[in-house]
Amino acid sequence: MDPRFVRHALVALHRAGDHSIAELVELFGIGRATVYRALDRNPVDVSADVTLPRVGD
């Protein structure tokens, strides 16, 4: 799997509030430090008004 896709997916899942760090570690099979690093390198743009759709909505 492309590392850029993994980073994008885990950041999106975490920001949507659906998954904890521990769940992302298990889901992607990566270390906690890797998850935190991806989140740190992709800061939230407070000016962006983005709403992610939820499954079932």
N, CA, C and O of each residue as an XYZ file, in Angstrom:
228
protein
N       0.842     -1.171      0.000
C       0.000      0.000      0.000
C       0.893      1.243      0.000
O       1.924      1.279      0.672
N       0.490      2.241     -0.750
C       1.249      3.480     -0.865
C       1.289      4.210      0.487
O       0.240      4.471      1.075
N       2.484      4.539      0.979
C       2.587      5.214      2.281
C       1.824      6.539      2.340
O       1.314      6.908      3.397
N       1.741      7.255      1.220
C       0.997      8.516      1.215
C      -0.487      8.266      1.446
O      -1.154      9.033      2.140
N      -0.999      7.184      0.858
C      -2.399      6.833      1.061
C      -2.650      6.476      2.522
O      -3.642      6.902      3.113
N      -1.742      5.693      3.096
C      -1.878      5.293      4.508
C      -1.906      6.526      5.397
O      -2.763      6.643      6.273
N      -0.964      7.456      5.176
C      -0.934      8.690      5.979
C      -2.226      9.465      5.840
O      -2.809      9.898      6.834
N      -2.674      9.641      4.607
C      -3.901     10.398      4.366
C      -5.092      9.721      5.045
O      -5.905     10.382      5.692
N      -5.188      8.412      4.896
C      -6.322      7.675      5.462
C      -6.328      7.732      6.982
O      -7.373      7.976      7.585
N      -5.180      7.511      7.610
C      -5.177      7.497      9.072
C      -5.416      8.881      9.639
O      -6.067      9.011     10.676
N      -4.910      9.918      8.990
C      -5.167     11.279      9.454
C      -6.659     11.586      9.321
O      -7.259     12.145     10.240
N      -7.258     11.228      8.193
C      -8.686     11.483      7.982
C      -9.544     10.722      8.986
O     -10.497     11.276      9.533
N      -9.214      9.466      9.229
C      -9.984      8.667     10.183
C      -9.880      9.231     11.590
O     -10.875      9.280     12.313
N      -8.695      9.654     11.983
C      -8.514     10.212     13.323
C      -9.249     11.535     13.466
O      -9.914     11.772     14.474
N      -9.133     12.392     12.468
C      -9.778     13.708     12.531
C     -11.293     13.607     12.502
O     -11.985     14.463     13.052
N     -11.814     12.561     11.859
C     -13.265     12.372     11.827
C     -13.791     11.988     13.199
O     -14.992     12.076     13.455
N     -12.884     11.556     14.094
C     -13.277     11.214     15.453
C     -13.804      9.797     15.594
O     -14.342      9.430     16.639
N     -13.652      9.003     14.548
C     -14.183      7.639     14.580
C     -13.210      6.619     15.153
O     -13.626      5.533     15.557
N     -11.914      6.951     15.196
C     -10.909      5.976     15.616
C      -9.904      6.606     16.575
O      -9.473      7.745     16.394
N      -9.547      5.848     17.584
C      -8.514      6.279     18.522
C      -7.143      5.956     17.928
O      -7.044      5.266     16.914
N      -6.107      6.452     18.560
C      -4.739      6.146     18.128
C      -4.514      4.640     18.177
O      -3.957      4.067     17.241
N      -4.940      4.000     19.252
C      -4.755      2.555     19.408
C      -5.454      1.784     18.285
O      -4.914      0.802     17.775
N      -6.647      2.227     17.903
C      -7.369      1.554     16.821
C      -6.649      1.723     15.486
O      -6.609      0.792     14.681
N      -6.085      2.896     15.248
C      -5.343      3.124     14.008
C      -4.078      2.279     13.956
O      -3.716      1.753     12.903
N      -3.411      2.152     15.094
C      -2.214      1.299     15.170
C      -2.563     -0.119     14.756
O      -1.853     -0.733     13.959
N      -3.652     -0.636     15.297
C      -4.068     -2.004     14.992
C      -4.563     -2.124     13.549
O      -4.230     -3.084     12.853
N      -5.348     -1.161     13.108
C      -5.933     -1.208     11.773
C      -4.870     -1.196     10.674
O      -4.958     -1.954      9.708
N      -3.868     -0.333     10.830
C      -2.843     -0.189      9.796
C      -1.591     -1.010     10.063
O      -0.722     -1.109      9.196
N      -1.484     -1.599     11.244
C      -0.315     -2.418     11.567
C       0.964     -1.598     11.655
O       2.026     -2.038     11.215
N       0.853     -0.392     12.234
C       2.005      0.493     12.375
C       2.161      0.872     13.843
O       1.282      0.593     14.659
N       3.269      1.503     14.172
C       3.530      1.887     15.556
C       2.844      3.188     15.940
O       2.476      3.994     15.086
N       2.682      3.371     17.241
C       2.050      4.591     17.751
C       2.831      5.825     17.318
O       2.239      6.844     16.961
N       4.153      5.737     17.349
C       4.980      6.883     16.955
C       4.718      7.273     15.497
O       4.738      8.455     15.154
N       4.476      6.287     14.653
C       4.188      6.558     13.243
C       2.871      7.306     13.096
O       2.767      8.227     12.285
N       1.869      6.920     13.871
C       0.575      7.609     13.827
C       0.741      9.049     14.292
O       0.272      9.971     13.627
N       1.404      9.251     15.427
C       1.593     10.604     15.939
C       2.411     11.446     14.966
O       2.126     12.630     14.783
N       3.419     10.853     14.343
C       4.242     11.569     13.373
C       3.397     12.028     12.190
O       3.525     13.166     11.738
N       2.542     11.154     11.692
C       1.669     11.512     10.566
C       0.724     12.643     10.956
O       0.494     13.555     10.162
N       0.178     12.594     12.160
C      -0.723     13.651     12.618
C       0.020     14.969     12.795
O      -0.504     16.030     12.457
N       1.240     14.904     13.325
C       2.042     16.121     13.518
C       2.431     16.753     12.190
O       2.493     17.977     12.077
N       2.691     15.929     11.195
C       3.129     16.440      9.889
C       1.965     16.913      9.020
O       2.184     17.488      7.954
N       0.757     16.680      9.457
C      -0.428     17.097      8.717
C      -1.346     17.862      9.651
O      -2.407     17.366     10.030
N      -0.938     19.085     10.027
C      -1.738     19.849     10.991
C      -3.107     20.213     10.438
O      -3.311     20.285      9.226
N      -4.022     20.435     11.338
C      -5.382     20.813     10.966
C      -5.355     22.240     10.440
O      -4.788     23.132     11.071
N      -5.966     22.449      9.290
C      -6.104     23.791      8.723
C      -7.391     24.381      9.278
O      -8.483     24.020      8.841
N      -7.263     25.282     10.236
C      -8.449     25.822     10.903
C      -9.320     26.653      9.967
O     -10.491     26.895     10.262
N      -8.756     27.092      8.839
C      -9.552     27.879      7.900
C     -10.372     26.988      6.970
O     -11.282     27.467      6.294
N     -10.056     25.709      6.932
C     -10.783     24.789      6.055
C     -12.099     24.388      6.701
O     -12.150     24.063      7.887
N     -13.143     24.414      5.919
C     -14.462     24.009      6.397
C     -14.827     22.710      5.682
O     -15.549     22.709      4.685
N     -14.313     21.616      6.212
C     -14.504     20.318      5.574
C     -15.296     19.421      6.509
O     -14.978     19.304      7.692
N     -16.315     18.798      5.977
C     -17.111     17.841      6.727
C     -17.002     16.496      6.035
O     -17.370     16.357      4.868
N     -16.501     15.515      6.750
C     -16.399     14.172      6.193
C     -17.711     13.446      6.378
O     -18.301     13.497      7.457
N     -18.178     12.768      5.338
C     -19.433     12.024      5.474
C     -19.247     10.823      6.391
O     -18.175     10.218      6.416
N     -20.254     10.487      7.118
C     -20.228      9.305      7.980
C     -20.963      8.185      7.285
O     -21.926      8.413      6.554
N     -20.507      6.989      7.515
C     -21.156      5.815      6.921
C     -22.562      5.710      7.475
O     -22.770      5.784      8.686
N     -23.511      5.539      6.599
C     -24.893      5.380      7.027
C     -25.709      6.661      7.027
O     -26.919      6.632      7.255
N     -25.044      7.796      6.770
C     -25.785      9.068      6.718
C     -26.371      9.293      5.349
O     -27.026     10.309      5.117
